[in-house]
Structures are given as C-alpha cells and as structure tokens.
Amino acid sequence: MPWLLDIMRSQANTVTEQLTAAGQAIEHDSFAIIDAEVGPHAYTSEQWPVVRRMIHANADFDFNGLTAFHPQGVAAGIAAIRRGGTPVVADVEMICSGLSKPRLAHFGMAAHHFIGDADVIAQAQAENTTRAVQAMRKAWRQGLLQGAVVAIGNAPTALLEVVRLIREEGLRPALVVGMPVGFVSAAESKAAMAELAEVPWIVIRGRKGGSTLVVAALHALLSLAEAQRA
C-alpha cells in the first residue's frame, strides 16, 4: 500500500519509529519491498501493517496467510494501548527483552513474565506441569491477566492455560497475541485460541511462530496506537 508508506514518511511517529533518519529510511524501504513482493492478500488496512512487520522480522512471506485475526483483534489491541497502563504479560523473558521500553513507557505500560520465578518452578515440579502453565496461573492470581495484552511466543502450554482460564475462570484479557512455535501442541493451542469469539486474538496458524513475531506484532500495534493519538 504505497499510500500508507507515504503517510508514514510524512507523519513519522516520534516514539515508535526508528531513532535516526537512516534507520527510518531502511525500515520504510524494507516495508516498500515487502509490499511490492508479497502478492495478493486479504488483510484489512489495519491488519496489514501488523502482518508486514512480522514478515519484516523474519523475511518470511508465509506469514501472509498464516496470520489470523479475531474481527476485533487490531482494534482491541490499539484501544488497550491507548488506554494507558495496560500490562503486557508474556510467557518468556525474550518477549519482555525484545519490547522497546521507551515505546511501552510512552503509554504507561510495562511487560511482565514469571517463567523463571522460584515459586513457579517449584509448583510446576510439584504438580508435574510446565513452568509456562504455572507462570500464567501466577499472573492470574496476581490480577495481571484481566484486561491485559497477553503475549505468548514460545510455550504452547501457556496459551492452552490462557484458553482454559478464559473458558473456565472468566478471564477476559484485552488481547491475546498467541504465536507459540513448535511441534508439540503449538498448532493445536493456536487453533483452540482461534475458536474463541469472546476474547480478541491474533494468532499464527500451524507450527510456525516465535517470540520475535510476537514482539513485531506488538511493535506494530504500538505504532498504530501512536499514529491514532496524533
């Protein structure tokens, strides 16, 4: 969409853009190349910037088609960001490390993970579950998941636990970005999330995924949220 790139160049976000003109030019030129090479797609004008940034993060055009959105997925994510103070709860530290702290701070947001906490490890050992399951349960007990942006890029069991909490405990996150990668339960966990109508989600169908893609999707949403603030 050349018109969207023109808007990005003429009205660059000040917080969610690259920090230098050279960096901005490289990123925008990369987006232009993706637009030129991607071929047809069925994404809306709101969804496409998310998919394009995911393609940019991995140089993999398969995400044109593999990425799926709840009808309110993008709008709900932008609303949660613009609301300010919305927590991001991640399954692994990699997502928290990859997210730009200045971009989150611009919206009063912070990222949380519990995968390495001693009590999480002990509970997982005691119950013969995964640390990822217990990390999500800890976030639920602490009240962090309700109304949060839940970001899962590594552990299918974390996403399955979020699905269970939604179905059985009344959890209502603002958005679930569910993109765990792998061969055991990864595709199944994302399919289970995509069956839910009551909670907005963005998922990658199949085995592909990863924390890098979650970070890319969230950075795209942060950029869209900043553009709407202008």
C-alpha positions in Angstrom: 0.0 0.0 0.0 2.1 3.0 -1.2 -0.3 5.5 0.2 0.3 4.1 3.7 4.0 4.3 3.3 3.7 7.9 2.1 1.7 8.7 5.3 4.4 7.0 7.4 7.1 9.0 5.7 5.3 12.4 6.0 3.9 11.9 9.5 6.5 9.6 11.2 5.7 8.7 14.8 8.2 10.1 17.2 8.3 7.3 19.7 7.6 4.1 17.8 9.8 5.0 14.8 13.5 4.2 14.4 15.6 6.8 16.2 17.6 8.0 13.2 16.7 9.1 9.7 18.9 6.4 8.3 17.1 3.8 10.4 13.7 5.1 9.4 14.7 5.0 5.7 15.9 1.4 5.8 12.8 0.3 7.7 10.4 2.1 5.3 12.3 0.8 2.2 12.0 -2.7 3.7 8.3 -2.2 4.0 8.1 -1.0 0.5 9.9 -4.1 -0.8 7.5 -6.3 1.1 4.5 -4.5 -0.3 6.0 -4.9 -3.8 6.8 -8.6 -3.4 4.1 -10.0 -1.2 1.4 -10.6 -3.8 -2.3 -10.6 -3.1 -3.7 -10.8 0.4 -7.0 -10.5 2.2 -5.9 -8.4 5.2 -7.6 -5.1 6.1 -5.7 -1.8 6.1 -5.5 -2.1 9.9 -4.3 -5.7 9.9 -1.7 -5.5 7.1 0.8 -3.3 9.0 0.9 -6.0 11.7 1.5 -8.8 9.2 4.0 -6.7 7.2 6.1 -6.0 10.3 6.0 -9.8 11.1 7.3 -10.5 7.6 9.9 -7.9 8.1 11.1 -9.5 11.3 11.7 -12.9 9.7 11.9 -12.3 6.0 9.2 -15.0 5.6 6.3 -14.3 3.3 4.5 -17.3 4.7 3.0 -15.1 7.4 0.9 -13.6 4.6 -1.9 -16.2 5.1 -0.7 -17.9 8.2 -1.5 -14.8 10.4 -5.2 -14.8 11.5 -7.1 -12.1 13.3 -10.2 -12.0 15.5 -12.5 -9.4 13.9 -11.7 -7.0 16.8 -8.1 -8.1 17.2 -6.3 -5.0 16.0 -8.9 -2.5 17.3 -8.8 -4.1 20.7 -5.0 -4.0 20.8 -4.9 -0.4 19.9 -7.6 0.5 22.4 -5.8 -1.3 25.2 -2.5 0.5 24.4 -4.2 3.9 24.1 -6.0 3.3 27.4 -2.6 3.5 29.1 -1.2 1.4 31.9 -2.3 -1.9 30.3 0.1 -4.6 31.4 1.8 -7.0 28.9 2.0 -10.5 30.3 4.5 -12.7 28.4 5.3 -16.4 28.6 9.0 -15.8 28.3 11.7 -13.2 29.1 12.6 -12.9 25.5 9.5 -11.0 24.7 9.9 -8.6 27.6 13.6 -8.0 26.5 12.6 -7.5 22.8 9.8 -4.9 23.5 11.0 -1.3 23.4 10.9 0.1 26.9 10.5 3.7 25.7 7.6 2.7 23.5 5.9 0.9 26.3 6.6 3.8 28.7 5.0 6.2 26.3 1.7 4.5 27.0 2.5 3.9 30.7 2.9 0.1 30.0 5.2 -2.5 31.4 5.9 -6.1 30.4 5.9 -9.0 32.9 7.0 -12.6 32.9 7.2 -15.2 35.7 8.7 -18.2 33.9 11.9 -18.2 36.0 10.4 -17.5 39.4 11.4 -20.0 42.1 7.8 -20.5 43.2 6.7 -21.1 39.6 9.4 -23.7 39.2 8.6 -25.4 42.5 4.8 -25.5 41.7 5.5 -26.9 38.2 7.6 -29.7 39.8 5.0 -30.4 42.5 2.1 -30.6 40.0 4.1 -32.2 37.1 3.1 -29.3 34.8 5.2 -26.9 32.8 6.6 -23.7 34.2 4.7 -21.8 31.5 1.4 -23.1 32.9 2.3 -22.1 36.4 3.5 -18.7 35.2 0.1 -17.9 33.7 -1.6 -19.1 36.9 0.6 -16.8 38.9 -0.2 -13.8 36.6 -3.9 -14.7 37.0 -3.6 -14.9 40.8 -1.9 -11.5 40.9 -4.7 -9.9 38.8 -2.4 -9.1 35.9 -4.1 -11.1 33.2 -7.6 -9.4 33.4 -7.6 -6.7 30.8 -4.0 -7.3 29.8 -2.3 -7.9 26.5 -1.2 -11.5 26.8 1.9 -12.2 24.6 2.8 -15.9 24.0 5.6 -16.8 21.6 7.3 -19.8 23.0 5.1 -22.1 25.1 2.0 -23.8 23.7 1.1 -24.9 27.3 0.9 -21.2 28.3 -1.6 -20.5 25.5 -3.6 -23.6 26.4 -3.7 -22.4 30.0 -4.9 -19.0 28.9 -7.7 -20.7 26.9 -8.7 -22.7 29.9 -8.8 -19.6 32.1 -11.0 -17.9 29.6 -13.4 -20.8 29.3 -13.5 -21.9 32.9 -12.5 -18.9 35.1 -14.0 -15.9 33.2 -10.6 -14.4 32.2 -11.1 -11.6 29.8 -7.7 -10.2 28.5 -7.8 -7.1 26.2 -6.0 -9.1 23.5 -4.1 -12.4 23.2 -1.2 -12.5 20.8 -0.8 -16.2 20.5 2.2 -17.3 18.4 4.0 -20.2 20.1 6.3 -22.1 17.9 7.0 -25.8 17.9 5.9 -29.4 17.1 4.0 -30.4 20.3 0.7 -28.7 20.8 1.8 -25.5 19.0 -0.7 -25.6 16.2 -3.4 -27.1 18.5 -3.0 -24.3 21.1 -3.4 -21.6 18.4 -6.4 -23.4 16.9 -8.0 -23.5 20.3 -7.5 -19.8 20.8 -8.9 -19.0 17.4 -12.1 -20.9 18.3 -12.9 -18.3 20.9 -15.2 -15.4 20.0 -15.4 -13.7 23.3 -11.8 -12.5 23.5 -9.9 -10.7 20.7 -6.8 -12.5 19.4 -4.0 -12.5 16.8 -2.5 -15.9 16.0 -0.3 -17.7 13.6 -1.9 -20.9 12.3 0.3 -24.0 12.2 3.7 -24.8 13.7 5.4 -21.5 12.9 5.7 -18.7 15.4 8.1 -17.4 18.0 8.8 -14.6 20.4 10.3 -12.4 17.6 7.0 -12.4 15.8 5.1 -11.5 19.0 7.4 -8.6 19.5 7.0 -7.5 15.9 3.2 -7.6 16.2 3.2 -5.6 19.4 5.5 -3.0 18.0 3.1 -2.7 15.0 0.2 -2.2 17.4 2.2 0.4 19.4 2.9 2.3 16.2 -0.7 2.2 15.1 -1.7 3.4 18.5 0.7 6.3 18.4 -0.5 7.3 14.9 -4.1 7.4 16.2 -3.0 9.7 19.1 -1.6 12.3 16.7 
